[in-house]
């Protein structure tokens, strides 16, 4: 008989060291694996049961460590880390590659007319609104008004249509970068107003901090823009040079597809999912409460969102 699986495996944390970029990259390659989008609800619920039971000290007979970690990453790919709710499928980070592959392809193809640019930017920002809501930090609900405002932020692209051909190919990237700088803070404005949960190193909730929310949102904006660079800033140069060749006329350029597969997890890995900041960087009243309740705590942790 095989030995019973140890109950001391910490599946609350990633399998790899999150203090290193490579460790974070390995973690996010698993979390953003597009194959998990195809899993049935039954498979997702089975993974959830395995993870929740293990956390409660209940081990499924015959369960191996690799199977436990697989279940943990299936669970992480589909359930929100703060609320525990099953996330809307196209808003999951594992859906980023197939969704962005389709939208980015259309944005890079239909860029010559203002109506086309506006339409595909609207589609892109609607998708981003879903992603931003799905991957928000904290457990506070978002109002319908906040959701609508984030999708109605206008894209100032009309004047860019008079640029030279090579420059006009960068319109989608410029619009996406600008929209991320506006859309994400708008979508997560409740966090900026009321703060996000911060904890000590043991996961004990210490309060809510708007300063932590600001740091989290900045990190997410940088990551999102980074995700767009390989797919939207590099292919235009290649496409402009090869556009007139017969091969390109019958074979759509797929370089951005390859780029997305790697850009999504690698840019997510720029910052730890469980970010931290010094207590001295928090709001004065929260600093005071933490010093009274937990004087030994010098650093707090929070989920930055994705």
RABEL-V986928 format. One line per field, one symbol per residue. ss: DSSP state (@ for helix, = for strand, . for the rest). psi: psi as a letter, one per 20 degrees, with the letter a starting at -180 (. if undefined). burial: b if it has 24 or more other C-alpha atoms within 12 Angstrom, else e. A space follows every 10 residues. Layout:
ss->???
psi->???
burial->???
//
This chain:
ss->.......... .......... @@@@@@@@@@ @..@@@@@.. @@@@@@@@@@ @@@@@..... ....@@@@@@ @@@@@@@@=. .....=..@@ @.@@@@@@@@ @@@@@@@@@. ...@@@@@@@ @@@@@@@@@@ @@@@...... ...@@@@@@@ @......@@@ @@..@@@@.. @@@@@@@@@@ @@@@@@@.@@ @@@@.====. ....=====@ @@@@@@@@@@ @@@@@@@@@@ @@@@@@@@@@ @@...@@@@@ ....@@@@@@ @@@@@@@@.. ...=====@@ @..@@@@@@@ @@@.....== ===...
psi->qqqqpqjjpn jhqrhqojiq ghghggghhg hjoihihiqr hggghggggg ghgghjjopp piprghhghg hghgghhipp hghjqpqpgi iqhiigghgh ggggghhhgm ihqggggggh hggghgghgg ggghkqqajp qpqhghgggh ijpqpnigii ijrqghhhhi gggggggghh hggghghkhh hhgirqpqra ijjppiaqph hhgggggggg ggggghhhgh hihghhgghh hihiqhghhi oppjhhgggh hhgghhhhih qqgnrrqqhi irqghhgggg hghmhipiqr qqoir.
burial->eeeeeeeeee bbbbbbebee eebbbbbbbb bbbbebbeee eeebbebbeb bbebeeeebb eebebeebbb bbbbbbbbbb bbeeebbebb bbbbbbbbbb bbbbbbbbbe bbbeeebbeb bbbbbbbbbb bbbbbbbbbe ebeeebbeeb bebebebeeb beeeebebbb bbbbbbbbbb bbbbbbbbbb bbebbbbbbb eeeebbbbbb bbbbbbbbbb bbbbbbbbbb bbbbbbeebe eeeeeeeeee eebbbbbebb bbbbbbbbbb bbbbbbbbbe ebbeebbeeb eeeeeebebb bbbbbb
//
